[in-house]
């Protein structure tokens, strides 16, 4: 009953955050369109990868609703397929960062001492590194020289998973610090001491008693991370170090459009607008979740007791 009541109050607080609610609607609508991209492609009788040089840079028309790109491919379908990659990278890297950061933060905050000092100093070292230059260096490393088979390194999907791994490596410290702070405030509470007195092990206490009560800042941080990851992926792809063509992403679509900005500005405008909307929507959604999940937040006042 108590958990259902808390969930209901959190949902009411979220509904009062209008910008977060609008952002959720935008993201759900975008996700539905992107998920049904193959069905839309079939319904229109088009192929997102079909090259038609006779129709290159066409204006919007009844066949190509947003026009075509520099190779005559349908721009709208390319945007939908690019959204699949950009959202997949953003959500996957955010979840991986949240998982790693949560585990390290829980261990650090619960055990304290040398373990806490070692984990936090390592996290501080990662945070202190210049992010973009570091990502550029990591993305520019030849995977074949790292021991990956050439067939794997040259596959279309490898660049996607490499970007997820690279971004995850530098994104976990924020979640780790939040998880540690929450663990430090929870580990000496009565219910944790009672679990300890019953002989429960550290792993069970962390997973069953501390993690559910520390989920609010972790969930909020993960939501905010999605927007940041999409932005970083777009920057790397724009620089030619991210997702590699022919796999489309909003970032490498911007790369293909930069030489045609004066001739066909729509090729750059549409992916740029989608990146902007997605990043802003995830950030506003994160703000709304922070208000909804934290009853002590100033804007949460007014809830009935």
C-alpha positions, 0 to 999 in steps of 0.5 A, spaced: 500 500 500 505 504 501 509 503 495 503 504 491 501 510 494 508 513 493 508 511 486 501 515 485 504 521 489 510 521 484 506 520 478 501 526 480 508 531 482 510 529 475 504 531 471 504 538 475 511 538 471 508 541 464 515 541 460 517 534 462 510 531 460 510 535 454 517 532 453 515 525 455 509 525 449 515 528 444 519 522 446 514 517 446 511 519 439 518 520 436 520 513 439 513 510 435 515 513 429 522 510 429 520 503 431 515 503 425 520 505 420 520 499 416 512 499 416 512 506 414 518 504 409 513 498 406 507 503 406 510 508 402 513 503 397 520 506 398 527 503 400 531 508 405 538 505 402 535 506 394 540 510 391 537 515 385 542 520 382 536 522 378 532 524 384 538 527 388 536 533 392 529 533 390 524 538 394 519 535 398 513 532 394 508 527 394 513 521 394 518 524 398 515 528 403 521 531 406 525 531 399 531 527 398 539 527 400 545 528 395 544 520 393 537 521 392 535 517 398 528 519 401 530 524 407 525 522 412 526 514 412 533 516 413 532 520 419 527 515 422 533 509 421 538 514 423 534 515 429 534 508 431 541 508 431 542 515 435 537 513 440 540 506 441 547 509 442 544 514 447 540 509 451 545 503 451 550 507 453 546 511 459 544 504 461 551 501 461 553 507 465 548 507 470 549 500 471 557 500 472 556 507 476 551 504 481 555 498 482 561 502 484 557 507 487 554 502 492 560 498 493 564 505 495 559 508 499 557 501 503 564 499 505 568 506 505 575 506 507 580 504 502 575 501 497 571 508 497 578 512 496 580 508 491 574 508 487 572 515 488 579 517 486 579 513 480 572 517 478 575 524 479 581 522 475 576 520 469 572 526 470 578 531 470 580 528 463 578 533 457 572 529 455 572 531 447 579 530 446 579 524 450 573 521 446 576 523 439 583 519 441 579 513 443 575 513 437 581 514 432 584 508 435 585 503 429 581 496 432 585 492 428 591 494 432 588 492 438 587 485 436 580 485 433 579 481 427 579 485 421 572 482 419 569 484 425 572 491 425 570 493 418 563 490 419 557 496 419 555 494 426 562 495 430 562 502 429 556 503 433 558 498 439 565 501 439 562 508 440 557 505 446 563 502 449 567 509 449 562 513 451 560 508 457 568 508 459 567 516 461 560 517 463 559 512 469 563 517 474 557 521 475 552 516 476 557 513 481 558 519 485 550 520 486 550 512 488 555 513 493 552 519 496 545 516 496 548 510 499 552 514 505 546 517 507 542 510 507 547 505 510 546 507 517 538 507 517 534 503 522 532 498 516 539 497 514 542 496 521 536 491 522 538 487 516 545 487 518 543 484 525 539 478 521 546 476 518 544 478 511 550 479 507 553 485 504 551 484 497 544 482 499 543 489 503 546 493 497 541 490 492 535 489 496 535 495 501 540 500 499 539 500 491 531 501 491 532 507 496 537 510 492 534 509 485 531 516 485 538 520 483 540 514 479 534 514 474 534 521 474 542 521 472 541 516 467 535 520 463 539 526 463 545 522 460 541 519 454 541 526 452 548 528 453 550 521 449 546 523 443 549 529 443 556 526 444 555 521 439 553 526 434 559 530 435 563 524 434 559 522 427 560 529 425 567 529 425 567 522 422 569 518 428 563 515 430 558 511 427 560 510 420 556 510 413 552 506 410 549 506 417 545 512 418 545 516 424 543 523 425 550 525 426 553 522 420 547 525 416 550 532 418 557 530 416 554 528 409 550 535 409 556 540 410 558 541 403 551 542 401 549 547 406 548 552 401 545 548 396 540 544 400 540 546 407 534 542 409 539 536 409 542 539 415 536 542 418 532 536 419 537 532 423 540 538 427 532 539 429 531 532 431 538 532 435 536 538 439 529 536 440 531 529 443 537 532 447 532 538 450 526 533 451 531 528 455 533 533 459 526 536 461 524 529 462 530 528 467 528 534 471 521 532 471 523 525 474 527 529 479 521 533 482 517 527 481 521 522 485 524 527 490 518 529 495 523 534 499 524 538 492 521 545 493 516 544 487 514 538 490 510 541 496 503 541 496 502 534 496 497 531 501 500 528 507 
